[in-house]
Amino acid sequence: MLLSLEFPGDEEFARLLARQPEVDLTLVALELARDAYPQLDFQHTLDWLTRRGRELTDIAIKAPTDRVLLRNIGRCLSGTHGLHGDREAFHRPESSYLHRVIETGVGIPISLSLVYIAAAQRAGIDMVGVASPMHFLVRYDGADGTYFVDAFHQGRILSRERCLRWLTQMTELPADDIDAMLEPARPREIVVRMLNNLKSLHIQQDDWESAWRVQRRLTALQPMLFDQRRDLALVALKSNRLGLAVDLLTACLKDSPDEETTRFLRSHLHAAEHLLAEWN
């Protein structure tokens, strides 16, 4: 059974797959959201971001220092427009989708950060994403130095030193390891992290159809990773794509890294074949 890992309707995601240098993360994020909301109109979100960009342009003109600029960006986006995080957001898929974050005001660190970055870029303010461990952040390199913005906590501003202390305490990782993770993240890295968040949530909630859509994208982005191909086979089985599951599990068995994995894959292959025989 043939499996397509192409996304002809998603032009920006296709650019990401082709490793083109310039990728609009806002459009990629909206293309991901369209998997869950097929009728999604991108323009409403883009117009909202454009309006916020105009507001941030005025803020940037009047800001005497980088810290004042960042503080007022937070007051605009999280204060005036209500963007914030809460713990329950981690259990709701909608909190990963940009248009729903804007509509509800609630998101998780990575989705809120992308809204901050997109609004700032429209004002000519160069903010970038940072794939720091356990908590995605926004980075700003200005005349006064490097700062990090925590969009989940209403735009809290962190110096590099304070950021390192906080992440070290939270993760218990060595500070030197964390410091290396505070560099700007590449678009593929950001999108993979977004998709992994959704994958984990859909699996926890036994939403295998949604998990399939997410896993298909992850496999397209990381086709050489055995773990992604294995998970694609397992999600195919769970989402009742039985013929495809048989083909994918058989292919994975050829690349199995160890005997334990081989036994695991064979058991699922037998289950898929049994279910397929019942259907036929």
C-alpha positions as CSV (number, residue, x, y, z in Angstrom):
1,M,0.0,0.0,0.0
2,L,1.4,3.4,-1.0
3,L,2.0,6.1,1.6
4,S,2.3,9.7,0.5
5,L,4.5,12.0,2.6
6,E,3.9,15.0,0.4
7,F,1.7,18.0,1.4
8,P,0.8,19.8,-1.8
9,G,-1.7,22.1,-0.2
10,D,0.7,23.3,2.4
11,E,3.2,25.5,0.5
12,E,5.2,26.7,3.5
13,F,5.4,23.2,5.0
14,A,6.6,22.0,1.7
15,R,9.3,24.7,1.7
16,L,10.4,23.4,5.1
17,L,10.6,19.8,3.8
18,A,12.7,21.1,0.9
19,R,15.0,22.8,3.4
20,Q,14.6,26.1,1.7
21,P,16.3,28.9,3.7
22,E,13.4,31.2,4.2
23,V,10.4,29.7,5.9
24,D,7.4,31.7,7.4
25,L,6.8,29.9,10.7
26,T,3.5,31.7,11.1
27,L,2.2,30.1,7.9
28,V,3.6,26.7,8.8
29,A,1.9,26.9,12.2
30,L,-1.4,27.8,10.5
31,E,-1.0,24.9,8.0
32,L,-0.6,22.5,11.0
33,A,-3.7,24.0,12.6
34,R,-5.6,23.4,9.4
35,D,-5.2,19.6,9.9
36,A,-7.5,20.0,13.0
37,Y,-9.6,22.9,11.5
38,P,-10.0,22.2,7.8
39,Q,-12.1,25.4,7.2
40,L,-9.5,27.6,8.9
41,D,-9.2,31.1,7.3
42,F,-5.6,32.2,7.7
43,Q,-6.4,35.8,7.0
44,H,-8.1,36.4,10.3
45,T,-5.0,35.5,12.2
46,L,-2.7,37.3,9.8
47,D,-4.8,40.5,10.1
48,W,-4.7,40.3,13.9
49,L,-0.9,40.0,13.8
50,T,-0.7,42.9,11.4
51,R,-2.7,45.1,13.8
52,R,-0.5,44.1,16.7
53,G,2.6,44.8,14.6
54,R,1.3,48.4,14.1
55,E,0.9,48.8,17.9
56,L,4.4,47.4,18.5
57,T,5.9,49.8,16.0
58,D,4.7,52.7,18.1
59,I,6.0,51.1,21.2
60,A,9.4,50.5,19.6
61,I,9.7,54.1,18.5
62,K,9.1,55.4,22.0
63,A,11.2,52.8,23.9
64,P,14.5,54.4,25.3
65,T,16.1,51.0,26.2
66,D,15.8,47.3,25.2
67,R,14.3,46.4,28.6
68,V,11.6,49.1,28.3
69,L,10.9,47.9,24.8
70,L,10.4,44.3,25.9
71,R,8.4,45.3,29.0
72,N,6.0,47.3,26.8
73,I,5.7,44.5,24.3
74,G,4.6,42.2,27.1
75,R,2.2,44.8,28.4
76,C,0.7,45.1,24.9
77,L,0.4,41.4,24.0
78,S,-0.2,39.8,27.4
79,G,-1.7,42.8,29.2
80,T,-3.9,44.6,26.7
81,H,-4.6,41.5,24.5
82,G,-4.6,38.9,27.2
83,L,-2.1,36.3,25.9
84,H,-1.0,34.0,28.8
85,G,-0.4,30.5,29.7
86,D,-2.0,28.2,32.3
87,R,-1.3,24.6,33.3
88,E,-4.5,23.3,31.8
89,A,-3.4,24.5,28.4
90,F,-0.9,21.6,28.2
91,H,-3.9,19.2,28.1
92,R,-5.7,20.9,25.3
93,P,-4.6,20.5,21.7
94,E,-6.2,23.9,20.8
95,S,-3.5,25.6,22.9
96,S,-0.9,24.6,20.3
97,Y,-2.8,26.3,17.4
98,L,-2.0,29.9,16.7
99,H,-5.5,31.0,15.7
100,R,-7.0,29.5,18.9
101,V,-4.3,31.0,21.1
102,I,-5.2,34.4,19.7
103,E,-9.0,33.7,20.0
104,T,-8.8,32.4,23.6
105,G,-5.7,34.2,24.9
106,V,-4.4,30.9,26.3
107,G,-1.5,28.9,25.0
108,I,1.6,26.8,25.9
109,P,5.1,28.3,25.8
110,I,5.9,27.5,22.2
111,S,2.6,28.7,20.7
112,L,2.6,31.9,22.7
113,S,6.2,32.5,21.8
114,L,5.3,32.2,18.1
115,V,2.6,34.8,18.4
116,Y,5.0,37.2,20.2
117,I,7.7,36.6,17.4
118,A,5.2,37.0,14.6
119,A,3.8,40.3,16.0
120,A,7.2,41.6,16.7
121,Q,8.5,40.8,13.2
122,R,5.7,42.9,11.7
123,A,7.1,45.8,13.7
124,G,10.6,45.2,12.5
125,I,11.6,43.9,16.0
126,D,13.9,40.9,15.6
127,M,12.8,38.2,18.0
128,V,13.6,34.5,17.6
129,G,12.5,31.3,19.2
130,V,14.7,29.4,21.6
131,A,14.1,25.6,22.1
132,S,15.3,25.6,25.7
133,P,14.6,22.4,27.7
134,M,11.1,22.1,29.1
135,H,10.1,25.7,28.3
136,F,10.2,27.4,24.9
137,L,11.4,31.0,25.1
138,V,11.8,34.1,22.9
139,R,15.2,35.6,22.4
140,Y,16.0,39.3,21.7
141,D,19.5,40.5,20.9
142,G,19.7,44.3,21.4
143,A,22.1,47.1,22.0
144,D,22.0,46.4,25.7
145,G,22.7,42.7,25.4
146,T,20.7,39.4,25.1
147,Y,17.3,39.0,26.8
148,F,14.8,36.2,27.0
149,V,11.1,36.7,27.1
150,D,8.8,34.2,28.7
151,A,5.5,34.6,26.8
152,F,3.8,31.9,29.0
153,H,4.3,34.1,32.1
154,Q,2.9,37.3,30.6
155,G,6.1,38.4,28.8
156,R,8.5,38.1,31.8
157,I,12.0,39.4,30.9
158,L,15.0,37.3,31.8
159,S,18.7,38.2,31.5
160,R,20.9,35.4,30.2
161,E,22.2,34.7,33.8
162,R,18.8,34.7,35.3
163,C,17.5,32.5,32.5
164,L,20.3,30.0,33.1
165,R,19.6,29.9,36.8
166,W,15.9,29.3,36.3
167,L,16.2,26.6,33.7
168,T,19.0,24.9,35.7
169,Q,16.7,24.7,38.7
170,M,13.8,23.5,36.7
171,T,15.5,20.9,34.6
172,E,18.5,19.9,36.9
173,L,20.7,19.9,33.8
174,P,24.2,21.4,33.9
175,A,24.3,25.1,33.1
176,D,26.8,24.6,30.3
177,D,24.4,22.2,28.5
178,I,21.5,24.7,28.9
179,D,23.6,27.6,27.7
180,A,24.2,25.8,24.4
181,M,20.4,25.5,24.0
182,L,19.8,29.2,24.3
183,E,20.8,29.9,20.7
184,P,18.2,30.7,18.1
185,A,16.3,27.6,17.0
186,R,16.0,26.6,13.4
187,P,12.5,26.5,11.8
188,R,12.5,22.6,11.5
189,E,13.5,22.3,15.1
190,I,10.6,24.5,16.2
191,V,8.1,22.7,14.0
192,V,9.2,19.3,15.2
193,R,8.8,20.4,18.8
194,M,5.3,21.7,18.1
195,L,4.4,18.4,16.4
196,N,5.9,16.3,19.2
197,N,3.8,18.2,21.7
198,L,0.6,17.4,19.7
199,K,1.6,13.8,19.2
200,S,2.1,13.2,22.9
201,L,-1.2,14.8,23.7
202,H,-3.2,13.0,21.0
203,I,-1.7,9.6,22.1
204,Q,-2.6,10.4,25.8
205,Q,-6.2,11.1,24.7
206,D,-6.4,8.1,22.4
207,D,-7.1,10.4,19.5
208,W,-5.4,8.2,16.9
209,E,-6.8,10.0,13.8
210,S,-5.3,13.2,14.9
211,A,-2.1,11.4,16.0
212,W,-1.9,10.0,12.4
213,R,-1.9,13.4,10.9
214,V,0.8,14.6,13.2
215,Q,3.0,11.5,12.9
216,R,2.8,11.7,9.1
217,R,4.3,15.2,9.2
218,L,6.9,14.2,11.7
219,T,8.0,11.3,9.5
220,A,8.2,13.6,6.5
221,L,10.4,15.9,8.4
222,Q,12.6,13.2,9.9
223,P,12.4,10.3,7.4
224,M,15.7,8.8,8.4
225,L,14.8,8.4,12.0
226,F,13.8,4.8,12.8
227,D,11.7,6.0,15.8
228,Q,9.6,8.1,13.6
229,R,9.0,5.3,11.0
230,R,8.2,2.9,13.8
231,D,5.7,5.3,15.4
232,L,4.1,5.9,12.0
233,A,3.6,2.1,11.7
234,L,2.1,1.9,15.2
235,V,-0.2,4.9,14.7
236,A,-1.3,3.4,11.4
237,L,-2.3,0.3,13.3
238,K,-4.1,2.2,16.1
239,S,-6.0,4.4,13.5
240,N,-7.2,1.2,11.7
241,R,-5.0,1.7,8.6
242,L,-4.4,-2.0,8.8
243,G,-3.0,-2.7,5.3
244,L,-0.6,0.2,5.6
245,A,0.3,-0.8,9.1
246,V,1.3,-4.3,7.8
247,D,3.5,-2.7,5.1
248,L,5.1,-0.2,7.5
249,L,5.8,-2.7,10.3
250,T,7.3,-5.1,7.8
251,A,9.6,-2.4,6.5
252,C,10.6,-1.4,10.1
253,L,11.5,-5.0,10.9
254,K,14.2,-4.9,8.2
255,D,15.8,-2.0,10.1
256,S,15.2,-3.1,13.7
257,P,18.1,-2.1,15.9
258,D,17.9,-5.0,18.4
259,E,16.1,-8.2,19.3
260,E,13.7,-6.6,21.8
261,T,12.5,-4.1,19.2
262,T,12.1,-7.0,16.7
263,R,9.9,-8.9,19.1
264,F,7.9,-5.8,19.7
265,L,7.3,-5.1,16.0
266,R,6.5,-8.7,15.2
267,S,3.8,-8.8,17.9
268,H,2.2,-5.7,16.4
269,L,2.6,-7.1,12.9
270,H,0.8,-10.3,13.9
271,A,-2.0,-8.2,15.5
272,A,-2.4,-6.1,12.3
273,E,-2.5,-9.2,10.1
274,H,-5.0,-10.8,12.4
275,L,-7.3,-7.7,12.3
276,L,-6.9,-7.4,8.6
277,A,-7.9,-11.0,8.1
278,E,-11.0,-10.5,10.2
279,W,-12.0,-7.4,8.1
280,N,-11.5,-9.4,4.8
